[in-house]
Amino acid sequence: MTFNSTTLTYRIILQADVPVYNPNYLKVSVIGSVSVSFFDAEAGWSDVGPVTVAARTEPTVLSVKVDASNLPRKYTQVVYTHCFNFPRKIIFFLMANFQARYLGYTVKLPDIDTYFMLDCSGAKDLAAPEPGQLPAITAEALLQQQQQQPRYEQQRWLVQQQQWEQRRN
């Protein structure tokens, strides 16, 4: 997990390891998909396969990397709040479904529906300034900060601006 405090973005690459055991006497081909969600928003997904699983051997581990950085803006603030304040952990839900192809037949494997906690305490800030230097603020970062301000603050600022204009005239 990495953060960039200058551009107010983050990147979370999750790896799911799914063991698949083939009790058959012939190899099988496994395909499927893995999706990761944060509360009710889909954070990322990845397709798997086809992966060949050998017959009657130790379980084959399917390693799937999912980029879980694709959250809507309203959930981005929740990620920052949970990572920089107590409990410094965020929860993701993992859902996966797989199918095995064996001798011309396609068999649906049991669905995977679980959750996991991601510890944010080791997250790195990619835009952290060197000691003794000020952080670089780009126009894009300032625009993003302004867009993320609550609407009432923007309205309050406009009202204050209008009052100041009236006093000046």
C-alpha positions in Angstrom: 0.0 0.0 0.0 1.3 3.4 -0.9 0.0 7.0 -0.5 0.8 10.2 -2.3 -0.1 13.1 -0.1 0.7 15.6 -2.8 -1.8 14.3 -5.3 -4.1 12.8 -2.6 -4.1 9.4 -4.2 -3.3 5.9 -3.0 -2.5 2.6 -4.6 -3.4 -0.8 -3.1 -2.3 -4.0 -4.9 -3.7 -7.1 -3.2 -2.6 -10.6 -3.8 -5.0 -13.5 -3.3 -3.6 -17.0 -3.1 -6.2 -19.7 -3.8 -5.2 -23.4 -3.4 -6.9 -25.7 -5.9 -6.7 -29.5 -5.5 -7.4 -31.8 -8.4 -8.4 -35.4 -7.2 -8.9 -36.6 -10.8 -6.6 -38.9 -12.8 -6.2 -36.3 -15.6 -5.3 -32.6 -15.5 -8.0 -29.9 -15.4 -8.2 -26.3 -16.6 -9.4 -23.7 -14.1 -10.8 -20.3 -15.1 -12.6 -17.7 -13.0 -12.6 -14.2 -11.6 -11.8 -12.5 -8.3 -13.3 -9.3 -7.1 -12.5 -7.1 -4.1 -15.0 -4.7 -2.6 -14.8 -2.0 0.1 -18.1 -1.9 1.8 -20.6 -1.9 -1.1 -18.2 -0.4 -3.7 -16.2 -2.6 -6.0 -12.5 -1.7 -5.5 -11.1 -4.0 -8.2 -11.3 -7.3 -10.0 -9.2 -9.7 -12.0 -9.8 -12.6 -14.3 -8.0 -15.9 -13.7 -6.9 -18.5 -16.2 -7.0 -20.7 -17.8 -4.6 -22.4 -15.4 -3.7 -26.1 -15.7 -3.9 -28.0 -12.5 -2.0 -31.3 -12.5 -3.7 -34.6 -11.5 -3.5 -36.0 -8.0 -0.7 -33.7 -6.7 -0.3 -31.2 -4.0 -2.7 -28.3 -4.3 -1.8 -25.8 -7.0 -1.9 -22.2 -5.7 -3.5 -19.7 -8.0 -1.9 -16.3 -7.2 -4.1 -13.4 -8.4 -3.1 -9.7 -8.0 -6.0 -7.2 -7.9 -5.6 -3.4 -8.0 -8.0 -2.3 -5.3 -7.4 1.4 -5.9 -10.5 2.1 -8.0 -12.9 3.3 -5.4 -15.4 6.1 -5.9 -14.5 9.5 -4.4 -16.9 9.2 -1.4 -15.0 6.1 -0.2 -11.5 7.6 -0.7 -12.0 9.8 2.4 -13.0 6.7 4.4 -9.8 4.9 3.4 -7.7 7.9 4.5 -9.6 8.2 7.8 -9.2 4.5 8.6 -5.6 4.4 7.6 -4.3 7.6 9.4 -6.5 7.3 12.5 -7.4 4.5 14.8 -7.7 1.6 14.0 -5.2 2.1 11.1 -6.8 -0.9 9.4 -9.3 -1.2 6.5 -11.5 -4.2 5.7 -12.0 -5.6 2.2 -14.3 -8.3 1.0 -13.1 -10.9 -1.4 -15.5 -12.8 -3.7 -14.3 -15.3 -6.3 -15.9 -17.9 -8.5 -14.1 -20.6 -10.5 -14.9 -23.3 -13.0 -13.0 -26.4 -13.9 -12.9 -28.0 -17.3 -12.4 -31.7 -17.3 -13.0 -34.1 -20.2 -15.2 -31.7 -22.1 -17.3 -30.9 -19.0 -17.4 -27.6 -17.1 -17.9 -27.9 -13.4 -18.6 -24.9 -11.1 -16.4 -24.9 -8.1 -17.7 -23.5 -4.7 -17.7 -19.7 -4.5 -15.3 -18.0 -2.2 -16.8 -15.2 -0.1 -14.6 -13.9 2.7 -13.0 -10.8 4.1 -9.6 -9.6 5.2 -8.0 -6.7 7.1 -5.3 -4.6 5.6 -2.9 -3.0 8.1 -2.0 0.6 7.0 0.7 1.1 9.5 3.4 0.2 7.0 2.0 2.4 4.2 4.6 4.6 2.5 4.0 8.2 1.4 5.5 8.5 -2.1 5.4 12.3 -1.9 6.9 12.7 1.5 9.4 15.5 1.4 13.1 15.1 2.4 14.0 16.4 5.8 14.2 20.1 5.8 12.3 20.6 2.6 8.7 21.8 2.0 6.4 19.4 0.2 5.8 20.1 -3.5 2.2 21.3 -4.0 1.0 21.1 -7.6 -1.9 22.9 -9.2 -3.6 19.5 -9.7 -3.4 18.7 -6.0 -4.8 22.1 -5.0 -7.7 21.6 -7.4 -8.4 18.1 -5.9 -8.3 19.6 -2.4 -10.7 22.3 -3.4 -13.1 19.8 -5.0 -13.0 17.6 -1.9 -14.0 20.5 0.4 -17.6 20.1 1.7 -20.1 22.1 -0.3 -21.2 24.2 2.7 -17.6 25.5 3.2 -17.6 26.7 -0.5 -20.9 28.4 0.0 -19.8 29.9 3.3 -16.7 31.3 1.5 -19.0 32.8 -1.3 -21.2 34.5 1.3 -18.2 36.0 3.1 -16.9 37.2 -0.2 -20.2 38.8 -1.1 -20.4 40.5 2.4 -16.9 41.8 2.0 -17.8 43.2 -1.5 -20.9 44.9 0.0 -18.9 46.5 2.8 -16.3 47.8 0.4 -18.9 49.4 -1.8 
